[in-house]
């Protein structure tokens, strides 16, 4: 089902999204897995000088989403639900999320993901369910 061309097209689609101009992440996708990383910047901080939870969620959801979409070659998947566990704050270095499909059926794909800091300490964990949408994977949405 899954193939290298599909993975590279998903990576290009992800990187072409306007929101990623701001965050400047890196991504690597393989069958049932995705890894997303970004360098911590002060403009990601909340008032207590650590990375805001929105950045943790972005990494968890993005890595999970693309792990799930690696299994679907005709349409985009949608996040149906997502649970996040914040473990520790981070204020420097690189944050890296890894998502892995743990269950896939015709209707739902379940993915678990975790984020580590530059010292390979787990700083967040999450799990999500994803479902097929009616949005086709086309060049118009960056899938090229």
HELIX and SHEET records of a PDB file:
HELIX    1   1 UNK A    4  UNK A   16  1                                  13    
HELIX    2   2 UNK A   19  UNK A   23  1                                   5    
HELIX    3   3 UNK A   42  UNK A   44  5                                   3    
HELIX    4   4 UNK A   53  UNK A   69  1                                  17    
HELIX    5   5 UNK A  139  UNK A  141  5                                   3    
SHEET    1   A 6 UNK A  26  UNK A  30  0                                        
SHEET    2   A 6 UNK A  33  UNK A  39 -1                                        
SHEET    3   A 6 UNK A  94  UNK A 104 -1                                        
SHEET    4   A 6 UNK A 109  UNK A 116 -1                                        
SHEET    5   A 6 UNK A 122  UNK A 136 -1                                        
SHEET    6   A 6 UNK A  75  UNK A  86 -1                                        
END                                                                             
